């Protein structure tokens, strides 16, 4: 038997907020501990005396945690206690090293656990997610992990080797000997492929399309996902991609989905590439953006889509600075 603890807070005493907070807390506990619903023997909740609108146990049952016994209790008034707080204890019918989960304002209760945060930023190509992710990591002094660069490096390897990016068996065989590293030198992230810096090469248009093809291969995605989860599990970081909040880190503390019109995104990519000296056709870039959106959103494994609990931001008419300020504002509201 294992006991797993968790806690969260709500912005106000309402049934809707209680239901949302309980569902989020339990799903994150379940995800972080690799639990199956039927492994939970019992759920015990306590809530502070300023919460009256709804029983957390009832919210848990409605959220799908119905196969175990449920109990709710109200805590006595405590001077200086954390207001609008819901605590949970899960009794699990197996032995494991528990990963306790403290969300929102309840982070202050366990600073040893809350010091590490993961921020997921998803969205289509050209939506501005990488720009915001890098700035956010810099301002919060945490790691920026460019997941897209990892897939691009694999795609570059395939292109250079003349391997068909749709041939999963050939790609898997190619990856057996690939040495892929993401390092920081003088505050700049560099992607190393077999020991050489390919940071610029992986940003060229042909590699972009090849990366989209390679990234939809299940074996490649799982290999990269394991690496990304391992890094995020031991340090605070910002990750951007297309399936971070839905697949790679569904338990991320903060999730955002950035989007913009295809024409705006194509113009951004055109400006970026021409500034680096590349000759590109704007109409071809727009066609590529639309084609890649279709390819990313229809792949069978972890397609591009917004996580249900992600904050969506349309960046079409916003500057990078305005998007960053809005993301930081949303994070501040949840902490």
Secondary structure, DSSP 8 states (H G I E B T S, - for coil): -EEEEEEEE-SSS-HHHHHHHHHHHHHHHHHHTT--GGGEEEEEEEE-TT--SS-HHHHHHHTT--SSEEEEEE----TT--SSEEEEEEEESS------EE-GGGGGGGHHHHT--EEEEEESTTSSHHHHHHHHHHHHT-EEEEHHHHHHHHHHHHHHHT--TT-HHHHHHHHTT--EEEEEETTEEEEEETTEE-TTGGGSHHHHHHHHHHHTSHHHHHHHHHHHHHHHHHS-EEEEESSIIIII-TT-SEEEEEE--HHHHHHHHHHHHHHTT----HHHHHHHHHHHHHHHHH-SSS-S---TT-EEEE-TT--HHHHHHHHHHHHHHH-
